[in-house]
Amino acid sequence: MDHETVNQWLLNSPFQPFTLNLSNGESYEIRHPEKILVGKRQAVVYAPDSDSFSFVALVHVNSIRPILSGQSSAS
């Protein structure tokens, strides 16, 4: 996945929450645009529940899927 694609999701107006699905089976819910910082090769995802950060190599992002209202996925 390239950084432009992720940034397009972040810039949608109104913002639509989405899930990053990785090649290792992990996923990250992005429910607010300020919870992710996207660089050219990696992203930093903030998890407020655990007050932690995860570094994600964009090359390992297989897909981005919208989170429908009321829907939750494992992260």
C-alpha positions in Angstrom: 0.0 0.0 0.0 1.3 3.5 -0.7 1.1 6.5 1.5 -1.1 8.4 -0.9 -3.9 5.8 -0.6 -3.8 5.9 3.2 -3.8 9.7 3.1 -6.8 9.7 0.7 -8.8 7.8 3.4 -7.7 10.3 6.0 -8.8 13.3 3.9 -12.3 12.0 3.1 -14.9 14.5 4.2 -16.7 13.5 6.3 -14.1 11.2 7.7 -15.0 7.5 7.4 -13.4 5.2 10.0 -11.4 2.4 8.5 -9.3 -0.7 9.3 -5.8 -1.3 8.1 -5.4 -5.1 7.4 -1.8 -6.3 7.4 0.0 -9.2 5.8 0.6 -10.9 9.2 -3.1 -11.0 10.0 -3.0 -8.0 12.4 -5.4 -5.1 11.9 -5.7 -1.6 13.2 -8.9 0.4 13.5 -8.5 4.1 12.6 -11.6 5.7 14.1 -10.2 9.3 14.2 -7.8 10.8 11.7 -5.6 12.2 14.4 -4.8 8.7 15.7 -2.4 7.9 12.7 0.6 9.7 11.3 1.5 8.5 7.8 5.0 8.8 6.3 6.2 7.6 2.9 7.1 4.1 4.1 5.5 3.6 7.5 2.7 4.8 9.7 2.5 5.3 13.4 -0.9 4.3 14.9 -1.9 5.5 18.4 -4.0 3.2 20.5 -5.7 5.3 23.2 -7.0 2.3 25.2 -3.5 1.1 25.9 -1.8 4.5 25.5 0.6 2.9 23.1 2.0 3.4 19.6 2.5 0.8 16.8 4.8 1.3 13.8 3.3 -0.2 10.6 5.3 -0.7 7.4 3.0 0.4 4.6 4.3 -2.4 2.4 2.6 -4.8 4.8 -0.8 -3.2 4.5 -2.9 -5.6 2.3 -6.2 -3.7 2.4 -8.1 -0.8 3.9 -11.8 -1.4 4.7 -14.4 1.0 6.0 -15.8 0.5 9.5 -19.5 0.6 9.3 -21.3 2.2 12.2 -21.7 -0.2 15.1 -19.0 -2.5 13.6 -15.8 -3.4 15.5 -12.9 -5.5 14.3 -10.1 -7.1 16.3 -6.8 -5.2 16.4 
